Amino acid sequence: MLRKLLFWGFAVVFPLPLILTYNVQGTAPGPLKYYIFLGLAAYSWWLLSILLSVRPPWLDRPVGLPAVYGLHGMLGILAIVAAYMHRDLSYSPSQLAGDLGNFAFYGALSVLCYSVFFMSGWLVDRSKLLQKTKRLLEIVFRRQLSVWIHRLNLVIVAMIWLHAHLLVRVNQYFAFMMLFDFYTVLTLSIYVWKKWIAPDAYLTGTVTANEARGSSTRRISTALDRTATRLQPGDFFFLSFQGSSSVSREWHPFSVTDDNQETLSFTIRQHGDFTRRLGHLEAGTRVRLEGPFGRFESIVRSQDREAPLVFIGLGAGVAPLLSLTAAHHTTRDIHLLWAVRSEEDAYYRDVLKEYESAPGSRLRVTTRVGRFHREDLTNSLPAEVISNSHFFIVGPNPAVLANQRLLRRMRVSPRRIHQERLTM
Ligand SMILES: Cc1cc2nc3c(=O)[nH]c(=O)nc-3n(C[C@H](O)[C@H](O)[C@H](O)COP(=O)(O)OP(=O)(O)OC[C@H]3O[C@@H](n4cnc5c(N)ncnc54)[C@H](O)[C@@H]3O)c2cc1C
């Protein structure tokens, strides 16, 4: 909690050097100066939002990638609010600077609305109607198109940069402009480095097996060129398959299914454009892996060792829970509840039986076709388990939210509920 507060606090502090430098140098009359501060805050938050979009690995373990993306989205909203006030309250003596500012504002607002609908689950995951609408629209607005629309934010930043450079009331102050350009160049350099240069240093491997599991799931194994020493149970990577004739190079996140740092196995449900093509992925294809990311293992380790763990896997969401189970089934009391669509989709039944019957195993497994209802949980879990356990839920967003609500109704405190949603 403290780490998250510090992390959010940094967003408040980030624009201050720019604002304070302008405050010292600028001679704009009183209120106008404050409206310029608002513009500077908006610009800094857009830059910080770009910095967060590169998924800094050193931020993942302390606060988690979902929190990083959460702040990335919130900064987009805060920046729009600050930019709206800046635009509404101040005036521009240069026609071109004013036009650039206006285009940037409306551009940023459009990209924000688009991204909230297509890329975040903030609204869509909470309404069946919106989910259906999104699925229909995604026939045209596919994920890769959305990624490119989202990248228009870089053009918007360039417009605002030029807007500031055209205004005499800011461009005459050398120290301030140096700092302004430093913020911009540093952010864009980190972005370019992370997107185009850093991937050469990522983990690499070769696909060794690609097997069907159930009706629409693949298990893809990858032998790594070097050991993933930082990998922890429950972690996930962003994968890009290189040079395959059937699958594109797009980066997609998938969780590691086993507790093995040399050969990584991924359990992938095929439901969209990219995952459907994975059936044709050839053994021998080279893979690039960004990561590992994830906080489940550190949460497990930070708790009382005697407290039971309840894992709720929804479909392919069982993947990270399986690697946590592999690592802890002889040292912790674990109840693994797995909801599948059909009997055929319970493809890890044998593996789970093996863990359950291993010498010294403390694992109990309940597999169910269909969703878990309140009575399923109360029948499968003793009352003291419900009142003491830490719950880990992984699956598609709406299903995770539904299970979270169910646990809340059973008086499980939010502090004991940890979740990973299969979109960010
Ligand atoms: C942390 C994490 C771990 C995951 N682990 C697994 C796993 O172990 N097994 C598994 O089957 N699935 C997993 N997923 C989900 C998986 O990444 C998506 O299902 C997959 O990327 C969908 O791609 P698609 O083109 O086939 O489907 P689409 O139809 O394009 O997308 C289906 C949904 O996935 C979202 N999505 C698509 N691409 C991405 C992306 N690059 N990043 C985030 N969301 C995306 C879309 O917004 C959409 O809501 C995980 C997701 C996350 C965020």
The ligand as an ORCA input file, in Angstrom:
! r2SCAN-3c Opt
* xyz 0 1
  C      -1.023    -10.722    -17.411
  C      -1.731    -11.557    -18.477
  C      -1.507    -12.917    -18.527
  C      -2.161    -13.693    -19.499
  N      -1.957    -15.051    -19.511
  C      -2.643    -15.804    -20.388
  C      -2.494    -17.231    -20.418
  O      -1.700    -17.811    -19.684
  N      -3.244    -17.920    -21.308
  C      -4.126    -17.319    -22.168
  O      -4.785    -18.001    -22.937
  N      -4.281    -15.978    -22.169
  C      -3.568    -15.224    -21.325
  N      -3.712    -13.852    -21.345
  C      -4.641    -13.271    -22.328
  C      -3.997    -13.193    -23.691
  O      -2.876    -12.321    -23.666
  C      -5.018    -12.658    -24.714
  O      -6.106    -13.538    -24.707
  C      -4.454    -12.644    -26.080
  O      -3.462    -11.662    -26.176
  C      -5.605    -12.351    -27.046
  O      -5.099    -12.139    -28.327
  P      -6.004    -12.396    -29.614
  O      -5.485    -11.526    -30.714
  O      -6.095    -13.833    -29.929
  O      -7.440    -11.960    -29.211
  P      -8.192    -10.600    -29.477
  O      -9.567    -10.953    -29.966
  O      -7.402     -9.633    -30.265
  O      -8.281    -10.065    -28.028
  C      -9.088    -10.667    -27.042
  C      -8.920     -9.860    -25.811
  O      -7.538     -9.852    -25.410
  C      -7.052     -8.512    -25.363
  N      -5.677     -8.463    -25.886
  C      -5.301     -8.716    -27.147
  N      -3.994     -8.526    -27.281
  C      -3.524     -8.134    -26.064
  C      -2.258     -7.758    -25.579
  N      -1.192     -7.735    -26.361
  N      -2.156     -7.385    -24.269
  C      -3.222     -7.399    -23.469
  N      -4.464     -7.744    -23.871
  C      -4.612     -8.105    -25.164
  C      -7.988     -7.683    -26.227
  O      -8.088     -6.347    -25.765
  C      -9.323     -8.401    -26.054
  O     -10.047     -7.938    -24.964
  C      -3.042    -13.073    -20.413
  C      -3.229    -11.693    -20.379
  C      -2.586    -10.942    -19.420
  C      -2.825     -9.452    -19.387
*
